[in-house]
Amino acid sequence: MYKIGVTQRSVVKRVAEVKIDLLAHYSSVAIKVLGIWEHRGNIELYFKHPHQGFNYPIRGLAEYYKFNNEDVKILLHYLHQMQPKILSQDEIDILEENYSWEQIAV
């Protein structure tokens, strides 16, 4: 079983949270982090859409997937090829609310 997610928390803290979530459904859990990609806030939705057929929801936990070993190798290679998402100044201004909606719509 595999999980992909985006977090601003430390990986150690997030792994502990995931373990708690999974222990509510399984008697034992071993977690191995396969990769960490900074500046990839767009990756979760980008990943979920084309791989929804592999989704393995666990009673309300929707971010889990089942892949075979070969698929995992391909997916990790694919994820390593993704370029970082560096925000443009316009995107930063929008996030910081430095534009009015009229300026954005133009």
N, C-alpha and C positions, 0 to 999 in steps of 0.2 A: 504494500500500500504506500502511496506517495501523496505528499501534500505540497501545494505551492501557495505562497501567500506573500503579502506585502506588510511590513511592519516598521514602525519607527522605534520600537523597543529593542533592547539588546537581544541578540540571538539566543543567549543563554536563558533570558527571561521568557522569551517566546517559546522555546523548546519546552521549558517547564510547564507553561500553560497548555501546550498541546498534549503533553504527557498526562496532565490532570484530566483534560477532556477525554482522552482515549481510555484512561483507566476506569472511567464511568461505564465503559462498554466492553472492555477486555480485562482478563485477569493479570496480564503482564504486557509491558510495552517496552520496546527498545527503539530508540530514535537515533538516526544518523543523518547529519546535515550533509547534503550532496553539493551544495553551492550557495554562495552569497553574491548577489549582484547589486551594487550600489547604483543609484540613479536609474532605477528600472520600475518606477511606480506604475507604469503602464503595462507591466508584464502580466499581472494577474488576469485581467479581463482579456488581454490578447491571447493568453494561454487557454483560458477556460472555453472560449467559443469553439475553436477547432478540435478540442479534445473532449467535448462534452459526452461523447459516446463511451469514454473510459471513466466517467465520473462514478464514484462509489460513495454515495452519501451514507452517513452513519447517524441515524436518528437525529436529524437537525444539524449535523456537521456536514456541510456540503462541499468542502474544499479538498476532498480526498479522491484519489484516482488509483485505478489498478492497471498496471502496464506489465508486459513481460520484460525480461532483462535486455533483450535487443532493442525494444522500443525505448527503454530508459537511456541507453547509450546514445541513440539517435536524438532524443529530446535534449539530453545534456549538451550534446554537440551544438544543436540548434540554439539553445539558450546562451551558450558561450559566444555565439556569433552575433547576438543582438548588441547593437550599439547603445551606449548610455543615452538617456534622454536628458539633455541639458536644455533648460528653459531659455527661451529667447527673452529679451527685455520686455516685449509686449506681453508675453505670458506671465512674467513676474508681476508686471503692472496690474494685470487683470486679477491675479491671485491676491495682490495687496490692495485691490479695489481702488486703484488710481485712475480708473476709467469709468465713465458713465456708460449705461447700457446703450445710449445713442451712439457713442463713439465705437463701441464694439460691433454694433449692427451695420455700420457703414462699410 
